Amino acid sequence: MAVTTSCGYEPMRSGTTILCYINRDGLPLSDRCTERMWSFCMEQYAKNVTDIEILRNQIDDYPPVTHPDPPYHIATSTRLTVAEKLQQIQNYIQRLEYNYTGMQFFYLNPNRSIYGLMDKARYIMTESLPIKCFEAFLIGLYLTTGIVGLDRFNISFKTRFNSVVYRHVILGVKSGQIYGAVGISRRSDLAYKPLNGSYDSLSKLIDDFIGAYRNYGHTVLRVKIGLPIVHDLKSFETINWKALSILPSKTSKSDYDRELNKITRTWRQLDMHMNYRSVVPLASFVQPIGTLITSSSS
């Protein structure tokens, strides 16, 4: 839960625990957000305060950073398979790197239209800063728009570890009867799942994530799965984040497998499930080149 403040940033809490802060001052990062970022980092890693201070003092001496180029034209490439396209998109996301700073650089509203969220995705790619899972979800959604035969949907996890509740989202994908995922996490097995045939059902994909969480000592409280997302960067529809909700810690595997099978049958009945109209704006044709995208786009 985020609590609005007038100090330029919001704390993202789980109960009384602050998980991170969210920048509300835009970019470049304001002095007050920068100070909060460094001080929070020291609070989180009290044993490494000296190292953090040394790192902060060296910040002006760093060599120029090379920013990765987004693969805008990947969706329309005829040379690559769907699996190869997803691999390149995942490679780009990983090159942005996970944001360990404790300050989320972009304010994101999941209830905005797809058009608004994709505008934010372009802004995130333009700034080329470290990202968290929701930013990776938006980038993945943007860059996969127009990949014919690929269905995209959100998979959200709510877990508990040491009495603290955590949330995570990845972009689920389906090509033919094969499932996979694109995203970013502190843990590699909680993000990318290649379209290599390992997951021939949605249930196998979800089970893989649940198993990974359990290996890290997390209790999976809830998994939410949305509807397929239309291939249209300018759509004013909103994302359905919760077409199905399962409770792995309270539901038998056979029961939630049955529910997962039901939702895949529902997808096949939806018009937008296989909707690739010629008028759909593709990622390769809607680039931020020459477009000023300001930090007020939120």
C-alpha positions in Angstrom: 0.0 0.0 0.0 1.3 3.4 -1.0 0.5 6.5 1.2 0.5 9.9 -0.6 2.9 12.5 0.9 4.0 16.0 -0.1 7.7 15.2 0.3 8.3 14.0 -3.2 8.1 10.3 -2.5 5.7 7.7 -1.2 6.5 4.7 1.1 5.3 1.4 -0.2 4.4 -0.6 2.9 3.6 -4.1 3.9 2.0 -3.6 7.2 4.5 -1.6 9.2 7.4 -2.6 7.0 8.6 -0.2 4.3 9.5 -2.2 1.2 10.6 0.8 -0.9 9.8 4.4 -1.8 8.1 5.6 -5.0 9.5 8.7 -6.7 6.7 11.3 -7.3 9.0 14.2 -8.3 9.7 13.0 -11.8 13.1 12.8 -13.4 15.8 13.7 -13.1 15.6 12.6 -9.5 15.1 15.5 -7.1 17.6 16.2 -4.2 15.1 15.1 -1.6 14.3 11.8 -3.4 18.0 11.2 -3.9 18.7 11.8 -0.2 15.9 9.5 0.8 17.1 6.8 -1.6 20.6 6.8 -0.1 19.5 7.0 3.5 17.0 4.2 3.0 19.7 2.1 1.5 21.8 2.6 4.6 18.9 1.8 6.8 18.4 -1.5 5.0 22.0 -2.5 5.0 23.3 -1.1 8.3 26.4 -3.4 8.2 27.5 -1.8 4.9 27.0 1.9 5.6 30.7 2.6 5.1 30.8 0.9 1.7 27.6 2.7 0.7 29.1 6.1 1.6 32.2 5.3 -0.4 30.1 4.3 -3.3 28.0 7.5 -3.1 31.1 9.7 -2.9 32.5 8.1 -6.1 29.4 8.8 -8.1 30.8 11.7 -10.1 33.8 9.6 -11.1 31.9 6.9 -12.9 32.5 6.4 -16.6 29.7 7.2 -19.1 26.9 4.6 -19.0 26.0 2.8 -22.3 22.2 2.5 -22.5 20.7 -0.5 -24.2 18.6 0.1 -27.4 15.1 -1.2 -27.1 14.2 -3.8 -29.8 11.3 -1.8 -31.2 11.1 -3.7 -34.5 11.3 -7.1 -33.0 7.5 -7.8 -33.3 7.5 -7.5 -37.1 10.8 -9.3 -37.7 10.3 -12.2 -40.2 13.7 -13.7 -39.4 13.0 -14.7 -35.9 10.7 -17.3 -34.3 8.3 -16.2 -31.5 10.6 -17.8 -28.9 13.6 -16.0 -30.3 11.8 -12.7 -30.2 10.9 -13.2 -26.6 14.5 -14.1 -25.7 15.7 -10.8 -27.2 13.0 -8.8 -25.4 14.0 -10.6 -22.1 17.7 -9.8 -22.9 16.8 -6.1 -23.2 14.9 -6.1 -19.9 17.8 -7.8 -18.1 20.2 -5.2 -19.5 18.2 -2.5 -17.8 18.9 -4.4 -14.6 16.9 -4.8 -11.5 16.4 -1.7 -9.3 18.0 -2.4 -5.9 18.1 1.2 -4.8 15.0 1.2 -2.7 13.6 4.1 -4.8 11.2 3.2 -7.6 11.9 5.8 -10.2 8.5 5.8 -12.0 5.0 6.3 -10.5 2.7 3.7 -12.1 -1.1 3.4 -12.0 -2.3 0.0 -13.1 -5.8 1.3 -13.6 -4.8 3.5 -16.5 -5.8 2.5 -20.0 -3.5 0.4 -22.1 -2.7 3.6 -24.1 -1.6 5.4 -20.9 0.4 2.5 -19.7 2.1 2.1 -23.1 3.0 5.8 -23.0 4.6 5.2 -19.7 6.4 2.1 -21.1 8.0 4.3 -23.8 9.0 6.8 -21.2 10.7 4.1 -19.1 12.6 2.8 -22.1 13.7 6.3 -23.0 15.1 7.0 -19.5 16.8 3.5 -19.4 17.0 3.3 -15.6 17.0 0.1 -13.4 13.5 -1.3 -13.1 11.2 -3.4 -10.9 8.7 -6.0 -11.9 5.8 -3.8 -13.0 8.0 -1.7 -15.2 9.4 -4.9 -16.8 5.8 -6.1 -17.3 4.9 -2.9 -19.2 8.1 -3.0 -21.4 7.3 -6.7 -22.2 3.8 -5.8 -23.1 4.9 -3.0 -25.3 7.5 -4.9 -27.2 5.4 -8.0 -27.8 2.5 -6.1 -29.3 2.1 -7.3 -32.8 3.8 -10.6 -32.5 1.3 -12.7 -34.4 0.1 -15.8 -32.6 1.3 -14.6 -29.2 -1.2 -14.1 -26.4 -0.2 -12.0 -23.4 -1.7 -11.9 -19.9 -0.7 -10.8 -16.4 0.2 -13.2 -13.7 0.4 -11.6 -10.2 1.7 -13.2 -7.0 1.1 -12.4 -3.4 3.5 -14.2 -1.0 4.5 -14.0 2.6 8.0 -14.4 4.1 8.9 -13.7 7.7 5.5 -12.1 8.3 6.0 -9.6 5.4 3.8 -9.7 2.4 5.3 -9.3 -1.0 3.8 -8.8 -4.5 5.2 -9.6 -7.9 3.9 -9.5 -11.5 5.2 -11.0 -14.7 3.9 -11.1 -18.3 2.6 -14.5 -19.1 2.7 -15.5 -22.8 1.2 -18.3 -24.9 2.1 -19.4 -28.4 0.2 -22.3 -29.8 -0.1 -24.6 -26.8 3.2 -23.5 -25.2 3.4 -21.1 -22.3 6.2 -18.9 -21.0 6.8 -15.6 -19.2 8.8 -12.3 -19.5 9.8 -10.2 -16.6 12.4 -9.3 -14.0 13.0 -10.2 -10.4 15.8 -10.5 -7.8 15.5 -14.2 -8.5 16.0 -15.4 -12.0 13.5 -18.3 -11.7 10.8 -15.8 -10.7 10.9 -14.0 -14.0 11.7 -15.4 -17.5 10.3 -18.7 -18.7 11.3 -19.4 -22.3 9.0 -20.8 -24.9 11.0 -24.0 -25.2 8.2 -26.5 -24.7 8.7 -27.0 -20.9 5.3 -25.6 -20.2 2.6 -27.1 -22.3 -0.2 -26.0 -19.9 -0.9 -22.9 -17.8 -0.9 -25.2 -14.8 2.7 -26.3 -15.4 3.8 -22.7 -15.7 2.1 -21.6 -12.5 3.4 -24.6 -10.6 7.0 -23.7 -11.6 6.6 -20.3 -10.1 5.0 -21.6 -6.9 7.8 -24.2 -6.5 10.4 -21.5 -6.9 8.8 -19.4 -4.2 8.6 -22.3 -1.9 12.3 -23.0 -2.4 13.0 -19.4 -1.1 10.8 -20.0 2.0 7.8 -18.0 0.7 4.2 -19.0 1.3 2.2 -18.3 -1.9 -1.0 -16.7 -0.6 -2.6 -15.8 -4.0 -2.1 -16.0 -7.7 -4.1 -13.7 -10.0 -4.4 -14.2 -13.7 -5.9 -11.8 -16.1 -7.5 -11.9 -19.5 -5.5 -11.8 -22.7 -4.4 -8.3 -23.5 -5.4 -6.8 -26.9 -2.6 -6.1 -29.4 -3.2 -2.4 -29.6 -0.8 0.2 -28.1 -3.5 2.9 -28.4 -6.4 1.0 -26.9 -8.4 2.8 -24.2 -9.4 -0.5 -22.6 -8.0 -1.3 -19.2 -6.2 -4.5 -18.3 -8.3 -7.1 -16.5 -5.9 -8.0 -13.7 -8.1 -10.6 -12.0 -10.1 -12.9 -14.2 -9.0 -15.8 -12.0 -7.7 -15.9 -8.4 -6.3 -19.1 -6.8 -5.2 -19.7 -3.2 -2.4 -22.3 -3.4 -1.9 -22.5 0.3 -5.6 -23.2 0.9 -6.6 -25.0 -2.3 -5.6 -28.5 -3.4 -3.6 -28.7 -6.6 -6.3 -30.6 -8.4 -8.8 -27.9 -7.6 -6.8 -25.0 -8.9 -5.6 -27.0 -11.9 -9.3 -27.4 -12.8 -9.8 -23.6 -12.5 -6.7 -22.9 -14.7 -8.1 -25.2 -17.3 -11.4 -23.3 -17.2 -9.8 -20.0 -17.8 -7.9 -21.2 -20.8 -11.2 -22.4 -22.3 -12.7 -19.0 -21.6 -9.8 -17.3 -23.4 -10.6 -19.3 -26.6 -14.1 -17.9 -26.5 -12.9 -14.2 -26.4 -12.8 -12.2 -29.6 -9.6 -10.4 -28.6 -7.8 -13.7 -27.8 -6.7 -14.0 -31.5 -7.2 -10.3 -32.5 -4.6 -9.1 -34.9 -6.3 -6.5 -37.0 -4.3 -4.7 -39.8 -5.2 -1.4 -38.1 -3.5 -2.3 -34.8 -0.6 0.0 -34.0 2.5 -2.1 -33.6 5.5 -1.4 -31.3 7.7 -1.1 -34.3 5.6 1.8 -35.7 5.1 3.7 -32.4 8.5 4.7 -31.2 9.5 7.5 -28.9 12.0 8.8 -31.5 11.5 12.6 -32.0 8.7 12.6 -29.3 9.1 14.4 -26.1 7.8 12.3 -23.3 7.7 14.2 -20.0 7.7 13.0 -16.4 4.2 14.4 -16.0 2.9 11.4 -18.0 1.7 9.4 -15.0 
